Each structure stands twice: as C-alpha cells, then as structure tokens.
C-alpha cells in the first residue's frame, strides 16, 4: 500500500535505518542522469519521497505539488492545468523503465501505486539478486532452439511492464536490448520537435538562455537533410503547457520529442535533456551536463554534439558537423538576449533586439548570425510599421548581404535577401533565385511561406499551394502558412479554399486577426454586403486598434450606400496613416478611379508590399484596364 516499506532482507532493520537507507539511495538516484536533481522529474521525485518519509501523506496533492515543485502561483487550479498529472505520469514511466534495465540490481525500489502520489518502497536482498535479473530461473530450453514468437512477445513485456516472464542471465538482457533496438529501428526518427527548455534558474532570470538552447538545438538538428524538424512557432506553442508527449506527437506529427531544462546558480550551470518516442512516450535517451563555468557557448556545443550523436545512433547515419556560430561567449550571450527580445515582437523589443545584435557584432565582427538577427528584426519592424519600407528594406538587404559574406551557407540570409529584392527592387527573377537557393540550403517554414506568397502574386498558384504545404509540415501550429494560402486562394477566386484557410487560422489561434480579417476581405471582394454589415461590428469590437479596423468600417459604410460615411472613414484612415493600398480599395468601391490609382501610385512610391497584389486582386477589376493601372503593373515588374 502507499507509504509502506516492504523488505526482502534476511536480517532485521529498524524503521529509522530503513529511512536513512532510502534517503541515501534517493541521493544516488538523483545524482545520476535518469533522475537529475535539477530536472523537473527529479525535483518531483524528491518532493514525493521526502513527504512520504516524513509521514506527510495528507500534504501530497496536486495543488501542493504545483506550488512547491512547479512554482505555480496561488491561483493554480489543477483541474484546469494538467502539468502535475502529466509530469507525474512521466515520472512513473521513467521509474518503470529504470528498474527494467539500469536499476535491475538496485536493492531499493521506489514505486507509486495507481491513483496515488504517496511512494512505496521495497527492499531487496542483494545476495538474491541474480546477475543481471533478479527473477526466478525459468525452465531451460535447448541451446539450439530458436526463440519462438511467444518468447519474443514475453521479452517485450519485460521492457514494457517489468514482468519477470522469461530470460535469465546475460543472454536474457542481451535479447531484451536487441529487441528494443529492433523496435526502434522499425520506427525510425523521421520527424522531431525540440520543446522549449525549462528555465529552473533562481527567479527564472535565464529564460533567454533556455530559449536560446532550444533555438540552437533546432537549428543544429535541421542540418540533417532527411530529418523534418518542427519550427519554433509550433514548438513554443507547448511552452509551460505540460502536455503529454504522445499528444504533442499527434498534433505535430513527429516521431520523437526532445525536451530538457537549464539551471544556473552562480558559476554553476546544468543542462538536462531527454529524447522520448512520441508514439508511446518510450524513453530513448537522456543525459545531463554540468559545468562550473559561465561559458554558455561551450555548454551548448557539448549538448548539441551529444544529442546529435544520440540521434545518429538511434536513426542511423552520420550526424552533420555542428557549426559554431561564434567562438566568443560574450557575443553569443548578447545574441541570445537579442533573439529573446526579437521574439517578444513589440515595438520596444524590436529596437532592443537590434541594439543587442549590434553589441554582439562589436564582440565578434564575424558573427554572421548576428547580422541575420538584425535583418529579421528590421523586416519585423517594417511589418509592424515601426519603420517605413523605404527605411527598413535597404537595411534588411544590407544585413542579409553581410551575413552571406560571412557565412554563404545560411539559408535564412538568402530568404531575407529575396524579400528585399522582391519588395524593394521588384526584381522577381533575381528574388526567385534567392528563394530557391535558400530552400536548397535547407530553408525552413518561413522560407517556404514567403516563397509561396511571392508565387501567388505572380499567378503561379499551384506552386504556391505546394510551398504552403511544405511550410505547414514544418510549422503546423503557425498561422503563417494558412495566412499565405488565403492569398493564393483569394487571387484564384476560390471561395471554398478561402474558407478552408480562414478556418485553419481560427483553429490555430482564435485571437488572431487574420482569420476574421481575411473572411471580411473575401466577403467584400464578392460584394457579399450582408456578411460585411453583420461581421464588421464584431471585428471592430475584437480588434479596435488595428489599422485594418478603419478599413473595415469604410467597407461597412460602402455596403450601406453611405458615401459620406465612407469619406469620413477615409479621412480617419489618413490620420492613422493607414497603408495607401487600403485607401485605394475604398476609393475603388466608391468608383473614384483617379483617387484609387493615385493611392496605388503612392503605395508603389512607399514600396508597400501589397502593391504586388494588383495583378490579381479582384478589388480592382473595375479599373485594371485603365492605362495608368497597366503602367503601374509594369512599373512594379508585374507586366
């Protein structure tokens, strides 16, 4: 029963001596790689064992565990957040796996009975533990007889539920291990996700390092050309969620899940990592790394090399060489801080990220990835209207070119250069070469998505949809692939496809403006004023501060035949500096061709990305034969 201590010793022991033995055994267990004291499961195991030995069974509940082990706030509700149940389930499975292999000869066994967080302890007599399996000797089969199918199934049961059904001695263990190896070989790792590493440092002040380790491992694993590595957006959707490995595998369609943690206290740093099979949660590999130095660069290199080697042993083949982005630890730390600020995606954080990337370059002028970081932050600043296209795109191109000069094998640098070449120079042939080269070098989901968007503006819709599918495979929980897919369906005038893309955006993120926003754009393009009048108030209520909201209000006025109201909205759009393209749309609906084309010419002057929509955008079907419109198409390279 829970909390009991069973003994198979042949000599008497006092309860106090048994408790001391258990504590000493727990310390040894937590010092090993399977249950690192710094890992989430190690901390959970210590908490449960300590409270069981102290007789505090009444204090062991999900709420107490959530507060004391997982540092949840007092408002933590275990009925809503499943982190305790999920991690406890993993801990129980880890114990089973451990005692089925590495812990076969341990004289103490820690278990947790069903539906209980209270530990039970079994003492085993070392003299009766045969090497290596402490189970009764089965009837000996003839040495020349091959193992039967039922015999092989019983071998699997040892690994799955630790039941002593077959095998004795070293031969039994070898057969079991061979069987496990065969199982792994039959289910190779073709797709993997690196979950966000947890930051267990005091006060969580090193979250940027934990996130950086996750990002770097994702980049390193992406060097396996035949391994699909899930992109950051989808991986970080599970941050602090405590989801079961099998559910993560189902949602992301991966074969394996890599997770871990980072801890730094003073000069001591520790990283733990483990690889689990997604199909059934089977533990494939784990390791811990510790150093007394603050050299995060050396730590990351050791972790990346070890994990890459482990995956190579499991799936076969030689792991790719790990390419150090910089040899300067200070530069790397500044870069990780900049990357953390970049992913916060606020106006202030983007400015901070550029400053941190520039500081990293002062430490190491040859740090190509820092230039890449500047380029990404600059293009994000353009998309968030922190800077104008005229200011931002030249800096994007400059950063991309410098990154390529320093490291010609950086796929993201070519994707950034392609974005600038197409949006700024309107040079499609050169931009397409750069997109394709980025993909040849292993460009990820964002590269495929951006190339898809560009192809759609050229009327190459089948190719655009193919690129969207590749992006969605790598980043299934990102709204970007369906967002770009809507563009292709919209230009094709495919209403069913538009609805599918909108539904996917809303399924991934119900709070994202793109789903309802694109739905209204599609309705307006079809002159479905009933939908526009019905849904615009809902959009305005949900997204009151977006520039697009003012455009929706103008749509509403147009649909209500309120020309004066539409003109008032245009005036307000000018005050808010709404993109010229959206102003042109409203003028087109008001049959004001001169102002519509005038706004499109301003759009081209400002290099707004939407100017590349004009070849196929149904909003302008009524004016596309105007000579000025035809000339504008030619000006931006869409003739």
KESENU-280900 format. One record per residue (C-alpha): residue number from 1; residue in three letters; x, y, z negated. Coordinates in Angstrom, 2 decimals. Example, Ala and Ser with C-alpha at 12.3 -4.5 7.8 and 13.67 -1.06 7.14 Angstrom:
<pts>
1;ala;12.30;-4.50;-7.80
2;ser;13.67;-1.06;-7.14
</pts>
This chain:
<pts>
1;unk;0.00;0.00;0.00
2;unk;1.21;3.59;0.47
3;unk;3.74;4.77;-2.07
4;unk;4.73;1.26;-3.15
5;unk;8.25;-0.14;-3.28
6;unk;8.46;-3.79;-2.27
7;unk;11.62;-5.76;-2.97
8;unk;13.22;-8.81;-1.44
9;unk;16.29;-8.57;-3.70
10;unk;17.13;-11.65;-5.75
11;unk;18.36;-9.55;-8.68
12;unk;16.42;-7.18;-10.93
13;unk;16.33;-3.41;-10.34
14;unk;14.84;-0.57;-12.33
15;unk;12.43;1.88;-10.66
16;unk;14.97;4.66;-11.19
17;unk;17.77;2.75;-9.48
18;unk;15.49;1.95;-6.56
19;unk;14.57;5.62;-6.22
20;unk;18.25;6.56;-6.22
21;unk;18.94;3.95;-3.55
22;unk;16.10;5.28;-1.40
23;unk;17.39;8.85;-1.68
24;unk;20.90;7.76;-0.76
25;unk;19.53;5.75;2.17
26;unk;17.46;8.73;3.35
27;unk;20.56;10.94;3.28
28;unk;22.41;8.43;5.50
29;unk;19.43;8.19;7.84
30;unk;19.19;11.97;8.20
31;unk;22.92;12.21;8.89
32;unk;22.51;10.03;11.98
33;unk;21.37;11.12;15.45
34;unk;17.98;9.37;15.27
35;unk;16.59;11.49;12.40
36;unk;18.76;14.59;12.28
37;unk;18.07;16.65;9.18
38;unk;17.87;19.76;11.36
39;unk;15.28;18.26;13.69
40;unk;11.58;18.70;13.22
41;unk;11.08;14.97;12.63
42;unk;14.00;14.81;10.21
43;unk;12.53;17.62;8.15
44;unk;9.14;15.92;8.20
45;unk;10.63;12.59;7.09
46;unk;12.49;14.22;4.18
47;unk;9.35;16.08;3.06
48;unk;7.19;12.94;3.09
49;unk;9.75;10.73;1.35
50;unk;10.62;13.33;-1.29
51;unk;6.99;13.90;-2.21
52;unk;6.24;10.19;-2.26
53;unk;9.14;9.51;-4.63
54;unk;8.09;12.44;-6.81
55;unk;4.62;10.95;-7.17
56;unk;3.01;13.92;-5.40
57;unk;0.77;11.87;-3.12
58;unk;-2.09;14.28;-3.70
59;unk;0.00;17.11;-2.21
60;unk;0.76;15.29;1.03
61;unk;-1.82;16.56;3.51
62;unk;-1.80;18.17;6.94
63;unk;-2.22;21.70;5.59
64;unk;0.69;21.39;3.14
65;unk;2.91;19.82;5.81
66;unk;2.05;22.56;8.28
67;unk;3.02;25.30;5.81
68;unk;6.15;23.74;4.29
69;unk;7.66;21.82;7.21
70;unk;6.48;23.68;10.29
71;unk;6.36;27.15;8.71
72;unk;2.80;27.80;9.82
73;unk;1.02;30.83;8.30
74;unk;-1.54;30.53;5.51
75;unk;-4.26;30.77;8.17
76;unk;-3.10;27.45;9.66
77;unk;-6.06;25.18;10.44
78;unk;-5.04;21.55;11.12
79;unk;-8.42;20.86;12.65
80;unk;-7.58;23.26;15.48
81;unk;-3.77;22.96;15.75
82;unk;-2.54;19.37;16.07
83;unk;1.18;19.92;15.50
84;unk;1.27;17.87;12.27
85;unk;-0.61;14.89;13.70
86;unk;1.44;14.93;16.88
87;unk;4.83;15.12;15.16
88;unk;3.85;12.53;12.55
89;unk;2.80;10.13;15.31
90;unk;6.19;10.62;16.95
91;unk;7.98;10.11;13.64
92;unk;6.15;6.83;13.01
93;unk;7.02;5.60;16.51
94;unk;10.64;6.66;16.04
95;unk;10.84;4.62;12.84
96;unk;9.41;1.57;14.61
97;unk;11.93;1.91;17.43
98;unk;14.78;2.41;14.97
99;unk;14.02;-0.68;12.86
100;unk;13.54;-2.73;16.03
101;unk;17.11;-2.01;17.15
102;unk;19.67;0.13;15.28
103;unk;18.06;-0.45;11.88
104;unk;17.68;-4.21;12.14
105;unk;20.22;-4.80;9.34
106;unk;19.19;-1.90;7.07
107;unk;18.43;-3.10;3.54
108;unk;15.67;-0.49;3.12
109;unk;12.71;0.02;5.45
110;unk;10.60;3.20;5.35
111;unk;7.11;2.85;6.78
112;unk;3.84;4.77;6.88
113;unk;0.65;2.71;6.74
114;unk;-2.20;3.66;9.09
115;unk;-4.03;6.91;8.29
116;unk;-1.60;7.83;5.51
117;unk;1.19;10.39;5.09
118;unk;2.46;8.59;1.97
119;unk;5.56;6.48;2.56
120;unk;6.08;2.85;1.53
121;unk;9.50;1.30;1.01
122;unk;10.67;-2.29;1.47
123;unk;13.98;-3.56;0.04
124;unk;15.58;-6.44;1.93
125;unk;18.27;-8.78;0.63
126;unk;21.40;-8.17;2.71
127;unk;22.52;-11.78;2.27
128;unk;19.42;-12.96;4.07
129;unk;19.67;-10.59;6.98
130;unk;21.00;-12.69;9.82
131;unk;23.17;-11.04;12.42
132;unk;21.61;-9.24;14.09
133;unk;17.91;-10.06;13.48
134;unk;16.51;-10.79;10.03
135;unk;13.80;-13.16;11.22
136;unk;13.27;-16.93;10.78
137;unk;15.12;-19.17;13.21
138;unk;12.78;-20.32;15.99
139;unk;12.83;-23.79;17.49
140;unk;15.91;-24.06;19.71
141;unk;15.20;-24.50;23.39
142;unk;17.60;-26.43;25.64
143;unk;20.51;-24.18;26.53
144;unk;19.99;-24.70;30.25
145;unk;16.27;-23.92;30.22
146;unk;15.45;-20.54;31.75
147;unk;13.18;-18.20;29.76
148;unk;9.51;-18.62;30.59
149;unk;7.12;-15.76;31.41
150;unk;5.54;-16.01;27.96
151;unk;9.02;-15.95;26.42
152;unk;9.77;-12.69;28.27
153;unk;6.50;-11.19;27.06
154;unk;7.43;-12.06;23.47
155;unk;10.79;-10.35;23.95
156;unk;8.91;-7.18;24.92
157;unk;6.82;-7.42;21.74
158;unk;9.95;-7.13;19.63
159;unk;10.67;-3.73;21.20
160;unk;7.05;-2.61;21.19
161;unk;5.79;-3.59;17.72
162;unk;8.78;-5.14;15.96
163;unk;7.11;-8.55;15.51
164;unk;9.57;-11.46;14.90
165;unk;8.31;-13.84;17.52
166;unk;11.40;-15.03;19.40
167;unk;15.12;-14.93;19.83
168;unk;17.88;-15.46;17.36
169;unk;21.38;-14.09;17.03
170;unk;23.24;-12.00;19.54
171;unk;21.62;-13.70;22.52
172;unk;18.19;-12.52;21.37
173;unk;19.31;-8.90;21.09
174;unk;21.02;-9.03;24.47
175;unk;17.90;-10.43;26.11
176;unk;15.76;-7.73;24.50
177;unk;18.08;-4.94;25.55
178;unk;18.29;-6.37;29.07
179;unk;14.52;-6.46;29.24
180;unk;14.25;-2.83;28.14
181;unk;16.84;-1.88;30.75
182;unk;14.83;-3.69;33.40
183;unk;11.68;-1.85;32.34
184;unk;13.43;1.49;32.63
185;unk;14.89;0.52;36.00
186;unk;11.45;-0.36;37.31
187;unk;10.16;3.05;36.23
188;unk;12.93;5.46;37.30
189;unk;13.01;9.10;36.36
190;unk;12.00;10.98;39.48
191;unk;10.46;13.97;37.68
192;unk;11.32;15.60;34.36
193;unk;10.39;18.60;32.25
194;unk;12.59;20.39;29.72
195;unk;10.30;21.62;26.96
196;unk;11.23;24.84;25.14
197;unk;13.80;24.03;22.47
198;unk;12.56;24.94;18.99
199;unk;14.45;27.60;17.04
200;unk;14.95;26.44;13.44
201;unk;17.40;29.20;12.53
202;unk;16.50;31.21;9.40
203;unk;13.91;33.81;10.34
204;unk;13.84;32.47;13.92
205;unk;16.32;35.18;14.90
206;unk;17.88;32.96;17.57
207;unk;14.84;32.25;19.69
208;unk;16.61;33.79;22.67
209;unk;19.34;31.14;22.37
210;unk;16.84;28.29;22.09
211;unk;15.01;29.61;25.15
212;unk;18.33;30.08;26.93
213;unk;19.35;26.47;26.27
214;unk;16.05;25.37;27.76
215;unk;16.59;27.52;30.84
216;unk;20.20;26.41;31.33
217;unk;19.31;22.71;31.00
218;unk;16.51;23.19;33.51
219;unk;18.98;24.81;35.93
220;unk;21.54;22.04;35.40
221;unk;19.06;19.21;35.93
222;unk;17.78;20.94;39.06
223;unk;21.18;20.18;40.61
224;unk;20.03;16.56;41.01
225;unk;18.74;16.90;44.55
226;unk;16.30;13.95;44.28
227;unk;15.01;14.85;40.81
228;unk;11.92;17.05;40.50
229;unk;12.42;19.42;37.58
230;unk;9.36;21.30;36.36
231;unk;9.79;25.06;36.46
232;unk;9.97;27.32;33.43
233;unk;6.42;28.68;33.55
234;unk;4.81;25.27;33.25
235;unk;7.32;24.04;30.67
236;unk;6.82;27.08;28.43
237;unk;3.04;26.60;28.55
238;unk;3.67;23.94;25.88
239;unk;5.82;26.11;23.62
240;unk;4.84;25.60;19.94
241;unk;1.81;23.54;21.02
242;unk;2.90;20.17;19.59
243;unk;1.31;18.29;22.48
244;unk;1.77;14.54;22.75
245;unk;4.46;13.51;25.24
246;unk;2.01;11.37;27.17
247;unk;-0.41;14.27;27.62
248;unk;2.42;16.52;28.78
249;unk;3.44;13.85;31.26
250;unk;-0.10;13.61;32.57
251;unk;-0.54;17.36;33.02
252;unk;2.83;17.89;34.67
253;unk;3.03;14.54;36.49
254;unk;6.52;13.78;35.19
255;unk;8.28;10.56;34.20
256;unk;10.29;11.94;31.28
257;unk;10.20;14.76;28.74
258;unk;13.33;16.34;27.28
259;unk;12.88;18.28;24.04
260;unk;15.08;19.49;21.22
261;unk;15.94;22.19;18.72
262;unk;18.59;24.77;17.90
263;unk;19.74;25.88;14.45
264;unk;22.36;28.45;13.45
265;unk;23.28;29.30;9.88
266;unk;26.36;31.46;9.56
267;unk;29.11;29.86;11.66
268;unk;27.35;26.51;11.87
269;unk;25.37;25.65;14.99
270;unk;23.43;22.49;15.64
271;unk;21.50;21.27;18.69
272;unk;19.42;18.12;18.80
273;unk;17.97;16.70;22.00
274;unk;15.91;13.67;22.86
275;unk;14.52;12.16;26.02
276;unk;11.21;10.31;25.97
277;unk;9.41;8.40;28.68
278;unk;6.18;10.22;29.45
279;unk;4.13;7.15;30.31
280;unk;4.10;5.76;26.78
281;unk;6.30;8.03;24.66
282;unk;9.09;5.41;24.61
283;unk;12.30;6.89;23.25
284;unk;15.04;6.68;25.89
285;unk;17.91;8.69;24.40
286;unk;18.78;11.17;21.68
287;unk;21.83;12.95;20.37
288;unk;22.84;15.80;18.12
289;unk;25.70;18.28;18.45
290;unk;27.22;20.37;15.72
291;unk;29.98;22.95;15.59
292;unk;31.37;25.38;13.06
293;unk;31.94;27.98;15.76
294;unk;29.59;30.61;17.18
295;unk;30.61;29.67;20.73
296;unk;27.19;29.04;22.25
297;unk;28.81;28.61;25.65
298;unk;30.84;25.57;24.54
299;unk;27.81;24.14;22.77
300;unk;25.60;24.48;25.86
301;unk;28.26;22.91;28.05
302;unk;28.54;19.90;25.73
303;unk;24.77;19.46;25.56
304;unk;24.28;19.81;29.31
305;unk;27.07;17.36;30.15
306;unk;25.84;14.77;27.67
307;unk;22.22;14.96;28.82
308;unk;23.16;14.83;32.48
309;unk;25.32;11.75;31.83
310;unk;22.49;10.09;29.87
311;unk;20.00;10.66;32.67
312;unk;22.56;9.34;35.13
313;unk;22.87;6.10;33.13
314;unk;19.09;5.70;32.97
315;unk;18.18;6.50;36.55
316;unk;21.42;5.53;38.26
317;unk;23.69;7.62;40.43
318;unk;26.41;10.08;39.57
319;unk;25.34;13.26;37.78
320;unk;26.18;16.52;39.53
321;unk;29.02;18.57;38.15
322;unk;27.96;21.14;35.55
323;unk;28.84;24.59;36.86
324;unk;29.70;27.06;34.10
325;unk;28.11;30.44;34.94
326;unk;30.78;32.28;32.94
327;unk;33.75;31.48;30.77
328;unk;33.10;34.44;28.46
329;unk;31.00;33.56;25.40
330;unk;30.07;37.19;24.69
331;unk;28.92;37.68;28.27
332;unk;26.79;34.56;28.03
333;unk;25.17;35.72;24.79
334;unk;24.30;39.10;26.32
335;unk;22.94;37.36;29.39
336;unk;20.67;35.13;27.26
337;unk;19.39;38.20;25.42
338;unk;18.70;39.87;28.78
339;unk;16.89;36.82;30.08
340;unk;14.75;36.70;26.94
341;unk;13.75;40.36;27.41
342;unk;13.05;39.76;31.10
343;unk;10.54;37.02;30.36
344;unk;8.66;39.24;27.91
345;unk;7.59;41.15;31.07
346;unk;6.73;44.51;29.53
347;unk;7.82;47.87;30.90
348;unk;10.23;48.40;27.99
349;unk;11.59;44.84;28.00
350;unk;12.46;45.02;31.70
351;unk;14.51;48.17;31.09
352;unk;16.26;46.44;28.15
353;unk;16.95;43.34;30.22
354;unk;18.72;45.32;32.94
355;unk;20.85;47.07;30.31
356;unk;21.81;43.71;28.73
357;unk;22.68;42.15;32.10
358;unk;24.87;45.16;32.85
359;unk;26.57;44.74;29.45
360;unk;27.24;41.09;30.30
361;unk;28.91;42.20;33.54
362;unk;31.16;44.54;31.57
363;unk;32.39;41.49;29.65
364;unk;32.70;39.39;32.81
365;unk;32.57;41.26;36.15
366;unk;32.48;37.91;38.00
367;unk;29.30;36.72;36.27
368;unk;27.09;36.10;39.32
369;unk;24.03;35.10;37.32
370;unk;24.05;38.48;35.56
371;unk;23.69;40.16;38.94
372;unk;20.88;37.74;39.69
373;unk;19.22;38.76;36.43
374;unk;19.41;42.42;37.43
375;unk;17.82;41.61;40.79
376;unk;14.96;39.69;39.17
377;unk;14.33;42.47;36.66
378;unk;14.37;45.12;39.38
379;unk;11.84;43.29;41.55
380;unk;9.63;42.71;38.49
381;unk;9.87;46.43;37.77
382;unk;8.64;47.13;41.29
383;unk;5.70;44.74;40.95
384;unk;4.74;46.31;37.60
385;unk;5.15;49.84;39.06
386;unk;7.89;50.63;36.54
387;unk;9.91;51.77;39.56
388;unk;8.86;52.53;43.14
389;unk;9.59;50.24;46.06
390;unk;11.84;52.91;47.57
391;unk;13.94;52.99;44.40
392;unk;13.78;49.35;43.44
393;unk;14.28;47.35;46.63
394;unk;17.70;48.80;47.53
395;unk;18.88;47.81;44.02
396;unk;17.37;44.34;44.46
397;unk;19.25;43.87;47.72
398;unk;22.50;45.19;46.22
399;unk;22.25;42.84;43.21
400;unk;21.43;39.84;45.42
401;unk;24.36;40.52;47.75
402;unk;26.80;40.87;44.84
403;unk;25.54;37.63;43.28
404;unk;26.05;35.83;46.62
405;unk;29.56;37.25;47.00
406;unk;30.48;35.83;43.60
407;unk;28.61;32.53;43.98
408;unk;27.49;31.61;47.54
409;unk;25.53;28.61;46.22
410;unk;22.94;30.48;44.14
411;unk;19.56;29.74;45.79
412;unk;17.64;32.40;43.85
413;unk;20.01;35.08;45.14
414;unk;19.07;34.28;48.74
415;unk;15.38;34.34;47.82
416;unk;15.81;37.81;46.30
417;unk;17.72;38.95;49.36
418;unk;14.95;37.59;51.60
419;unk;12.33;39.51;49.60
420;unk;14.25;42.75;50.05
421;unk;14.97;42.05;53.72
422;unk;11.30;41.45;54.49
423;unk;9.64;44.04;52.23
424;unk;12.20;46.79;52.69
425;unk;13.73;46.23;56.12
426;unk;10.70;44.47;57.68
427;unk;13.26;42.17;59.32
428;unk;11.37;38.89;59.45
429;unk;13.87;36.77;61.46
430;unk;16.67;37.53;59.01
431;unk;14.40;37.17;55.98
432;unk;13.21;33.74;57.13
433;unk;16.82;32.56;57.49
434;unk;17.46;33.63;53.91
435;unk;14.30;31.94;52.57
436;unk;15.19;28.71;54.34
437;unk;18.78;28.83;53.13
438;unk;17.54;29.31;49.56
439;unk;15.38;26.20;49.94
440;unk;18.28;24.21;51.41
441;unk;20.33;25.09;48.33
442;unk;17.60;23.78;46.03
443;unk;15.42;26.86;45.55
444;unk;12.60;26.30;43.09
445;unk;8.89;27.01;42.83
446;unk;9.20;30.79;43.13
447;unk;11.20;30.47;46.35
448;unk;8.57;28.19;47.90
449;unk;5.77;30.52;46.74
450;unk;7.41;33.67;48.11
451;unk;8.15;31.96;51.42
452;unk;4.50;30.83;51.53
453;unk;3.30;34.40;51.06
454;unk;5.59;35.61;53.84
455;unk;4.47;32.86;56.21
456;unk;0.83;33.78;55.59
457;unk;1.48;37.38;56.62
458;unk;2.91;36.01;59.89
459;unk;-0.18;33.89;60.58
460;unk;1.66;30.59;60.02
461;unk;-0.99;29.26;57.69
462;unk;-0.31;25.50;57.83
463;unk;3.33;26.11;56.90
464;unk;2.25;28.49;54.14
465;unk;-0.03;25.86;52.59
466;unk;2.80;23.29;52.76
467;unk;5.12;25.63;50.85
468;unk;2.40;26.33;48.27
469;unk;2.04;22.59;47.65
470;unk;5.79;22.31;47.02
471;unk;5.64;25.26;44.62
472;unk;2.70;23.73;42.74
473;unk;4.52;20.41;42.38
474;unk;7.41;22.13;40.65
475;unk;5.30;24.59;38.65
476;unk;1.82;23.05;38.23
477;unk;0.71;25.33;35.40
478;unk;1.73;28.60;37.05
479;unk;-0.89;30.88;38.59
480;unk;1.55;31.98;41.29
481;unk;1.03;29.08;43.78
482;unk;-2.80;29.36;43.86
483;unk;-2.47;33.17;43.93
484;unk;-0.35;32.96;47.07
485;unk;-2.55;30.22;48.51
486;unk;-5.55;32.53;48.28
487;unk;-3.73;34.98;50.55
488;unk;-3.37;32.33;53.25
489;unk;-6.99;31.20;52.96
490;unk;-8.12;34.85;52.93
491;unk;-6.29;35.65;56.16
492;unk;-7.70;32.44;57.69
493;unk;-11.24;33.50;56.72
494;unk;-11.58;30.13;54.92
495;unk;-14.17;30.74;52.21
496;unk;-14.06;27.22;50.75
497;unk;-10.28;27.44;50.43
498;unk;-10.55;30.82;48.73
499;unk;-12.97;29.40;46.18
500;unk;-10.65;26.48;45.51
501;unk;-7.70;28.81;44.88
502;unk;-9.77;31.04;42.59
503;unk;-11.00;28.04;40.59
504;unk;-7.43;26.79;40.16
505;unk;-6.26;30.20;38.87
506;unk;-9.12;30.35;36.39
507;unk;-8.47;26.78;35.29
508;unk;-4.80;27.50;34.60
509;unk;-5.34;30.87;32.89
510;unk;-8.88;32.17;32.31
511;unk;-7.41;35.52;31.16
512;unk;-5.51;36.12;34.41
513;unk;-6.98;38.92;36.53
514;unk;-6.11;37.18;39.79
515;unk;-8.99;34.71;39.75
516;unk;-11.91;37.14;39.36
517;unk;-9.99;39.85;41.25
518;unk;-9.43;37.73;44.36
519;unk;-13.01;36.45;44.14
520;unk;-14.28;40.04;44.40
521;unk;-11.86;40.83;47.23
522;unk;-13.17;37.82;49.16
523;unk;-16.78;38.80;48.49
524;unk;-16.18;42.38;49.66
525;unk;-14.44;41.16;52.82
526;unk;-17.52;39.03;53.59
527;unk;-19.81;42.01;52.83
528;unk;-21.36;39.97;50.02
529;unk;-22.55;43.04;48.11
530;unk;-24.83;41.00;45.86
531;unk;-21.77;39.31;44.31
532;unk;-19.83;42.58;44.16
533;unk;-22.57;44.50;42.33
534;unk;-23.12;41.59;39.94
535;unk;-19.47;40.87;39.09
536;unk;-17.73;44.27;39.17
537;unk;-19.06;45.26;35.68
538;unk;-17.66;42.01;34.28
539;unk;-14.27;42.67;35.88
540;unk;-14.19;46.25;34.59
541;unk;-15.01;45.09;31.08
542;unk;-12.32;42.40;31.14
543;unk;-9.57;44.49;32.80
544;unk;-10.31;48.17;32.13
545;unk;-6.74;49.47;32.63
546;unk;-5.66;47.73;35.85
547;unk;-5.18;49.91;38.95
548;unk;-7.28;47.32;40.78
549;unk;-10.22;48.11;38.47
550;unk;-10.72;51.54;40.03
551;unk;-10.78;49.90;43.47
552;unk;-13.50;47.53;42.26
553;unk;-15.57;50.48;41.07
554;unk;-15.20;52.01;44.53
555;unk;-16.37;48.71;46.07
556;unk;-19.39;48.83;43.78
557;unk;-20.24;52.38;44.93
558;unk;-19.85;51.42;48.61
559;unk;-22.16;48.42;48.15
560;unk;-24.75;50.69;46.54
561;unk;-24.53;53.10;49.51
562;unk;-23.28;55.75;47.06
563;unk;-20.78;57.62;49.26
564;unk;-20.37;60.46;46.75
565;unk;-19.63;57.90;44.01
566;unk;-17.07;56.19;46.23
567;unk;-15.34;59.51;46.91
568;unk;-15.21;60.22;43.17
569;unk;-13.54;56.86;42.66
570;unk;-11.04;57.68;45.42
571;unk;-10.19;60.90;43.61
572;unk;-9.63;58.97;40.40
573;unk;-7.54;56.39;42.27
574;unk;-5.25;59.19;43.46
575;unk;-4.89;60.45;39.89
576;unk;-3.90;56.94;38.75
577;unk;-1.51;56.54;41.69
578;unk;-3.34;53.51;42.99
579;unk;-1.46;51.90;45.92
580;unk;-2.20;53.57;49.23
581;unk;-3.28;50.24;50.70
582;unk;-6.26;50.05;48.36
583;unk;-7.25;53.63;49.17
584;unk;-7.13;52.71;52.87
585;unk;-9.54;49.82;52.24
586;unk;-12.13;52.08;50.63
587;unk;-11.85;54.64;53.43
588;unk;-12.28;51.85;55.98
589;unk;-15.53;50.80;54.30
590;unk;-16.68;54.41;54.42
591;unk;-15.95;54.37;58.19
592;unk;-13.37;57.14;57.73
593;unk;-10.81;55.86;60.23
594;unk;-8.49;58.87;60.09
595;unk;-8.05;58.72;56.32
596;unk;-7.80;54.91;56.36
597;unk;-4.94;54.94;58.85
598;unk;-3.36;57.92;57.09
599;unk;-3.24;55.96;53.82
600;unk;-1.80;52.91;55.62
601;unk;0.97;55.11;57.06
602;unk;1.74;56.35;53.53
603;unk;1.72;52.71;52.41
604;unk;4.40;51.97;55.02
605;unk;6.39;55.05;54.01
606;unk;6.45;53.74;50.41
607;unk;7.26;50.17;51.55
608;unk;4.31;48.78;49.59
609;unk;4.29;45.03;50.01
610;unk;0.64;44.98;51.07
611;unk;1.43;46.80;54.29
612;unk;2.45;43.40;55.63
613;unk;-1.19;42.25;55.28
614;unk;-2.52;44.42;58.08
615;unk;-2.13;41.87;60.89
616;unk;-4.82;39.57;59.46
617;unk;-6.66;41.47;56.72
618;unk;-10.41;41.38;57.52
619;unk;-10.91;44.70;55.72
620;unk;-9.53;46.46;58.80
621;unk;-11.30;44.53;61.54
622;unk;-13.23;47.69;62.47
623;unk;-10.15;49.81;63.16
624;unk;-7.43;47.37;64.26
625;unk;-7.85;48.32;67.95
626;unk;-7.08;51.97;67.22
627;unk;-3.75;52.83;68.94
628;unk;-2.42;54.26;65.69
629;unk;-3.14;50.94;63.94
630;unk;-1.42;48.97;66.70
631;unk;1.60;51.29;66.45
632;unk;1.71;50.73;62.69
633;unk;1.77;46.95;63.16
634;unk;4.73;47.37;65.48
635;unk;6.47;49.73;63.06
636;unk;6.48;47.14;60.24
637;unk;7.50;44.25;62.50
638;unk;4.12;42.55;62.88
639;unk;3.69;43.01;66.62
</pts>
